[in-house]
Amino acid sequence: MSLTDPVADFLTRIRNAIRARHQKLDVPASKLKTEIARILKEEGYIASYKAAEENGRAVLRVYLKYSATNEAAIRDLSRISRPGCRVYVGRDEIKRVQGGLGISILTTPRGVMTGRQARREGVGGEILCEVW
């Protein structure tokens, strides 16, 4: 099975796992997905992640984060730039997500970073997704 949009698949799996109240989920690993997971961890949206291997395949294992009242840290995620319609922004066009309550994840010439980091460093890029 070949995926045309592995990032959208990754986000959908996270969304589904949260709705089903799973503690962890496995996705096929890639450098980009690992970078997205790193940002989600740094921003406090997931508990942790680690690269594992299952049946000879590289797997990214993501541990989801819930509050004491079983409320998920991630309320929702949405894919912005798709393979059929890429969305690029300059450094001055990076919007705040949910009035600053969420984050946007961008790929920039300096690597994958949040919209806040990209604004601070003065770089634009492709908006992969928004998380809140």
Secondary structure, DSSP 8 states (H G I E B T S, - for coil): ---S-HHHHHHHHHHHHHHTT-SEEEEE--HHHHHHHHHHHHTTSEEEEEEEEETTEEEEEEEE-B-TTS-BS---EEE-SBTTB--EE-TT----GGGGTSEEEEEETTEEEEHHHHHHHT--EEEEEEE-
